[in-house]
Amino acid sequence: MLPGILTPLAGMAVVILIVAIISVGKVSEHENEVRYRLRAAEMEHQKRMKELELELEKFRRGSP
């Protein structure tokens, strides 16, 4: 009686485990993509801040 119950349960557990592994992989991939976009936006922001600092320095010196 016990092997008759365990076999279907083990089969379902394997399927659930496979789905969980695939889901974790997709979430990890999405997280890496978001981190990459965030880093790119941060670099663009830093570049713009340096440009603004240079413009401010020129303004302080009196040259347009």
C-alpha positions in Angstrom: 0.0 0.0 0.0 2.8 2.5 0.9 4.7 2.2 -2.4 1.4 2.8 -4.3 1.1 6.1 -2.6 4.8 7.2 -2.6 5.3 6.7 -6.3 2.8 9.4 -7.4 3.9 11.7 -4.6 7.5 11.3 -5.6 6.7 12.0 -9.2 4.8 15.2 -8.2 7.7 16.2 -6.0 10.2 15.9 -8.8 8.0 18.0 -11.1 7.6 20.7 -8.4 11.4 20.6 -7.8 12.1 21.1 -11.5 9.6 24.0 -11.8 11.1 25.6 -8.7 14.7 25.4 -10.1 13.6 26.9 -13.4 11.7 29.7 -11.6 14.8 30.5 -9.5 16.9 30.7 -12.6 14.5 33.1 -14.3 14.3 35.3 -11.2 18.1 35.4 -11.0 18.3 36.3 -14.7 15.8 39.1 -14.2 17.6 40.4 -11.1 20.9 40.6 -13.0 19.1 42.5 -15.8 17.7 45.0 -13.4 21.1 45.4 -11.7 22.7 46.1 -15.1 20.1 48.7 -16.0 20.4 50.4 -12.6 24.2 50.5 -13.0 23.9 52.0 -16.5 21.5 54.7 -15.1 23.9 55.4 -12.3 26.8 55.8 -14.6 24.7 58.2 -16.8 23.8 60.2 -13.8 27.4 60.5 -12.6 28.4 61.6 -16.1 25.6 64.3 -16.1 26.7 65.5 -12.7 30.3 66.0 -13.8 29.0 67.9 -16.8 26.9 70.2 -14.6 29.9 70.7 -12.2 32.0 71.8 -15.2 29.3 74.2 -16.3 29.0 75.6 -12.7 32.7 76.1 -12.6 32.7 78.0 -15.9 29.8 80.2 -14.6 31.7 80.9 -11.4 34.7 82.0 -13.4 32.5 84.4 -15.4 32.9 82.8 -18.8 29.6 81.7 -20.5 
